[in-house]
Each structure stands twice: as structure tokens, then as C-alpha cells.
Amino acid sequence: MLGLEAAVKDTRFPDGWGYFDFGGGESLRAETTALPQTERCYGCHKANTAVENTFVQFYPTLMEVARKMGTVKPTYDPNHKVTP
């Protein structure tokens, strides 16, 4: 089953990020609205990502670029295990 979720960076959202769930399989929707700020994706992304609210640490090429550009969050801990 295929599902579609998205993280969108935009100043219209509190903290600059909105998270969307378009469903999956036969319930896949063409349109949706941002998930409420109480959804766990907001807290998980804020606490566990290496660059802004993105998980670049799981993509070696992107992580290398982030280190070179100096965009890795000072609070990022490479030894921290992310649990969904």
C-alpha cells in the first residue's frame, strides 16, 4: 500500500513548518489540510532532525553538504536514536 505524507516549509505555519497526510491506497486524497500542531510529527521533527526540521542525517550526501555549509543544528546529537 502506498501512502503520501509531506512536510512543507512556509511562513504561514507556526514555527515555519506544516505536515500533511494525504492517506494511502484507495483512500489517497488529492487535497488535504495541515495536521494539527498536536500531532507527534511536529515534536519528533523538532527534536530529532539534523538540519531545521529535516532528517538529512539519514542521507550521507545531504549530511556531508550540511556539515560543509554549517547548517547542522547545534543541538543535533549523532548518537541519538530516532524512534517513530
N, CA, C and O of each residue as an XYZ file, in Angstrom:
336
protein
N       0.842     -1.180      0.000
C       0.000      0.000      0.000
C       0.886      1.241      0.000
O       1.852      1.323      0.758
N       0.563      2.171     -0.823
C       1.284      3.419     -0.953
C       0.603      4.491     -0.127
O      -0.621      4.619     -0.157
N       1.386      5.258      0.606
C       0.860      6.385      1.365
C       1.653      7.628      1.023
O       2.793      7.536      0.569
N       1.062      8.778      1.236
C       1.743     10.027      0.911
C       1.620     11.005      2.076
O       0.521     11.378      2.487
N       2.776     11.407      2.596
C       2.849     12.432      3.626
C       3.824     13.484      3.149
O       4.710     13.188      2.348
N       3.677     14.708      3.627
C       4.563     15.785      3.189
C       4.848     16.749      4.335
O       3.996     17.007      5.186
N       6.060     17.268      4.329
C       6.460     18.350      5.230
C       6.708     19.565      4.350
O       7.439     19.488      3.362
N       6.097     20.683      4.713
C       6.188     21.887      3.891
C       6.713     23.040      4.739
O       6.177     23.346      5.804
N       7.772     23.668      4.243
C       8.320     24.846      4.919
C       7.656     26.083      4.332
O       7.745     26.338      3.131
N       6.984     26.856      5.198
C       6.262     28.035      4.734
C       5.987     28.928      5.943
O       5.658     28.430      7.020
N       6.118     30.218      5.772
C       5.916     31.160      6.869
C       4.467     31.210      7.350
O       4.195     31.772      8.411
N       3.542     30.639      6.599
C       2.137     30.625      7.026
C       1.907     29.698      8.215
O       0.887     29.809      8.895
N       2.838     28.789      8.472
C       2.669     27.825      9.555
C       3.414     28.281     10.801
O       4.486     28.880     10.704
N       2.841     27.995     11.989
C       3.577     28.277     13.225
C       4.901     27.518     13.192
O       4.927     26.368     12.752
N       5.952     28.095     13.623
C       7.298     27.505     13.585
C       7.807     27.278     12.158
O       8.876     26.696     11.972
N       7.056     27.731     11.153
C       7.528     27.665      9.776
C       7.364     26.345      9.048
O       7.793     26.230      7.899
N       6.751     25.330      9.680
C       6.585     24.023      9.042
C       5.163     23.522      9.209
O       4.548     23.703     10.260
N       4.637     22.879      8.148
C       3.338     22.217      8.199
C       3.500     20.785      7.734
O       4.294     20.502      6.837
N       2.748     19.881      8.342
C       2.814     18.460      7.992
C       1.454     18.012      7.481
O       0.414     18.380      8.028
N       1.481     17.212      6.424
C       0.266     16.817      5.725
C       0.223     15.306      5.547
O       1.255     14.666      5.349
N      -0.975     14.744      5.620
C      -1.197     13.319      5.387
C      -2.268     13.200      4.306
O      -3.419     13.583      4.514
N      -1.880     12.669      3.158
C      -2.803     12.515      2.041
C      -3.448     11.135      2.001
O      -4.171     10.813      1.058
N      -3.190     10.322      3.019
C      -3.782      8.987      3.058
C      -2.974      8.008      2.227
O      -1.802      8.240      1.932
N      -3.613      6.918      1.857
C      -2.917      5.910      1.080
C      -3.876      4.925      0.436
O      -5.056      4.857      0.780
N      -3.339      4.165     -0.506
C      -4.136      3.160     -1.203
C      -5.353      3.778     -1.857
O      -5.267      4.809     -2.525
N      -6.488      3.132     -1.652
C      -7.730      3.634     -2.249
C      -8.243      4.894     -1.565
O      -9.114      5.580     -2.100
N      -7.708      5.203     -0.382
C      -8.142      6.418      0.326
C      -7.201      7.594      0.088
O      -7.283      8.598      0.795
N      -6.297      7.485     -0.908
C      -5.383      8.577     -1.242
C      -6.190      9.787     -1.712
O      -7.032      9.677     -2.604
N      -5.921     10.941     -1.101
C      -6.659     12.159     -1.413
C      -5.809     13.114     -2.254
O      -4.587     13.147     -2.117
N      -6.452     13.878     -3.112
C      -5.759     14.876     -3.927
C      -5.506     16.152     -3.131
O      -4.587     16.907     -3.448
N      -6.310     16.397     -2.104
C      -6.168     17.600     -1.291
C      -6.299     17.239      0.183
O      -6.965     16.266      0.539
N      -5.665     18.024      1.025
C      -5.771     17.855      2.471
C      -5.371     19.164      3.131
O      -4.953     20.103      2.454
N      -5.496     19.228      4.430
C      -5.067     20.405      5.176
C      -3.946     19.996      6.121
O      -3.740     18.811      6.381
N      -3.233     20.979      6.625
C      -2.128     20.695      7.549
C      -2.654     19.987      8.790
O      -3.738     20.293      9.289
N      -1.870     19.044      9.274
C      -2.224     18.344     10.505
C      -2.166     19.318     11.674
O      -1.410     20.289     11.629
N      -2.952     19.076     12.718
C      -2.912     19.958     13.896
C      -1.527     19.950     14.544
O      -0.808     18.954     14.465
N      -1.162     21.042     15.173
C       0.129     21.174     15.848
C       0.325     20.133     16.946
O       1.452     19.921     17.394
N      -0.733     19.490     17.381
C      -0.646     18.484     18.436
C      -0.186     17.120     17.924
O       0.113     16.236     18.727
N      -0.123     16.931     16.611
C       0.319     15.649     16.054
C       1.792     15.437     16.375
O       2.562     16.396     16.436
N       2.182     14.190     16.579
C       3.541     13.868     17.024
C       4.625     14.207     16.002
O       5.787     14.360     16.378
N       4.277     14.327     14.726
C       5.299     14.637     13.721
C       5.977     15.977     14.019
O       7.176     16.124     13.782
N       5.230     16.953     14.535
C       5.811     18.259     14.836
C       6.915     18.141     15.886
O       8.024     18.639     15.688
N       6.612     17.493     16.984
C       7.585     17.343     18.064
C       8.765     16.471     17.676
O       9.905     16.765     18.036
N       8.495     15.398     16.942
C       9.575     14.492     16.529
C      10.551     15.196     15.594
O      11.765     15.095     15.768
N      10.023     15.909     14.603
C      10.897     16.619     13.668
C      11.704     17.692     14.381
O      12.890     17.867     14.103
N      11.076     18.402     15.290
C      11.772     19.474     16.006
C      12.895     18.924     16.886
O      13.959     19.532     16.993
N      12.655     17.781     17.509
C      13.610     17.227     18.473
C      14.700     16.348     17.857
O      15.780     16.221     18.434
N      14.440     15.747     16.709
C      15.332     14.693     16.224
C      16.040     14.941     14.897
O      16.782     14.077     14.430
N      15.833     16.074     14.295
C      16.418     16.310     12.974
C      17.754     17.039     13.047
O      18.031     17.769     13.998
N      18.563     16.827     12.039
C      19.898     17.422     11.999
C      19.902     18.831     11.411
O      20.695     19.673     11.832
N      19.047     19.091     10.466
C      19.004     20.398      9.800
C      17.553     20.874      9.763
O      16.684     20.225      9.180
N      17.315     22.018     10.395
C      15.954     22.548     10.535
C      15.051     21.417     10.987
O      15.319     20.800     12.017
N      13.994     21.126     10.254
C      13.075     20.039     10.613
C      13.194     18.876      9.638
O      12.220     18.162      9.401
N      14.373     18.681      9.076
C      14.569     17.627      8.079
C      15.568     16.584      8.562
O      16.545     16.905      9.238
N      15.310     15.343      8.206
C      16.140     14.216      8.623
C      17.285     13.952      7.640
O      17.415     12.838      7.133
N      18.106     14.954      7.369
C      19.213     14.768      6.422
C      20.249     13.779      6.937
O      21.046     13.263      6.153
N      20.254     13.504      8.245
C      21.242     12.584      8.792
C      21.102     11.167      8.216
O      22.029     10.365      8.330
N      19.976     10.856      7.609
C      19.787      9.534      7.010
C      20.207      9.493      5.539
O      20.051      8.467      4.877
N      20.732     10.589      5.037
C      21.174     10.697      3.645
C      22.609     11.208      3.645
O      22.831     12.415      3.739
N      23.597     10.303      3.539
C      25.007     10.692      3.686
C      25.434     11.880      2.826
O      26.179     12.739      3.299
N      24.985     11.947      1.595
C      25.384     13.059      0.729
C      24.839     14.382      1.268
O      25.554     15.384      1.302
N      23.575     14.384      1.688
C      22.983     15.611      2.229
C      23.631     16.018      3.543
O      23.838     17.205      3.794
N      23.952     15.043      4.378
C      24.590     15.348      5.660
C      25.972     15.951      5.440
O      26.371     16.870      6.155
N      26.693     15.444      4.468
C      28.016     15.996      4.144
C      27.888     17.458      3.711
O      28.673     18.306      4.136
N      26.913     17.742      2.878
C      26.683     19.121      2.427
C      26.294     20.006      3.620
O      26.781     21.129      3.744
N      25.429     19.506      4.484
C      25.006     20.285      5.653
C      26.192     20.618      6.552
O      26.286     21.727      7.078
N      27.088     19.666      6.726
C      28.283     19.934      7.539
C      29.156     20.999      6.875
O      29.631     21.922      7.536
N      29.361     20.864      5.571
C      30.183     21.837      4.848
C      29.570     23.236      4.884
O      30.286     24.233      4.976
N      28.243     23.299      4.812
C      27.552     24.592      4.783
C      27.310     25.151      6.190
O      26.895     26.300      6.339
N      27.568     24.345      7.213
C      27.379     24.797      8.584
C      25.925     24.920      8.999
O      25.590     25.751      9.844
N      25.048     24.095      8.409
C      23.622     24.196      8.717
C      23.122     23.128      9.695
O      21.929     23.080      9.995
N      24.010     22.282     10.188
C      23.605     21.273     11.162
C      23.264     21.985     12.472
O      24.014     22.847     12.931
N      22.124     21.618     13.071
C      21.690     22.255     14.311
C      22.719     22.011     15.412
O      23.241     20.901     15.522
N      23.021     23.011     16.222
C      23.982     22.819     17.313
C      23.502     21.783     18.326
O      24.311     21.195     19.045
N      22.199     21.560     18.386
C      21.636     20.591     19.334
C      21.597     19.168     18.780
O      21.226     18.239     19.496
N      21.973     18.989     17.523
C      21.916     17.655     16.912
C      22.927     16.718     17.569
O      24.101     17.064     17.707
N      22.475     15.543     17.970
C      23.315     14.527     18.592
C      23.373     13.314     17.663
O      22.380     12.598     17.539
N      24.510     13.064     17.007
C      24.596     11.951     16.066
C      24.437     10.582     16.728
O      24.210      9.593     16.031
N      24.549     10.502     18.036
C      24.398      9.229     18.748
C      22.967      8.982     19.220
O      22.655      7.907     19.731
N      22.100      9.978     19.049
C      20.706      9.848     19.464
C      19.962      8.960     18.472
O      20.038      9.173     17.262
N      19.246      7.970     18.985
C      18.444      7.078     18.143
C      17.045      7.653     18.012
O      16.378      7.932     19.007
N      16.610      7.825     16.771
C      15.267      8.340     16.494
C      14.291      7.175     16.536
O      14.482      6.166     15.857
N      13.250      7.322     17.333
C      12.204      6.295     17.374
C      10.883      6.917     16.984
O      10.441      7.886     17.601
N      10.246      6.362     15.955
C       8.970      6.928     15.497
C       7.856      6.791     16.513
O       6.732      7.223     16.259
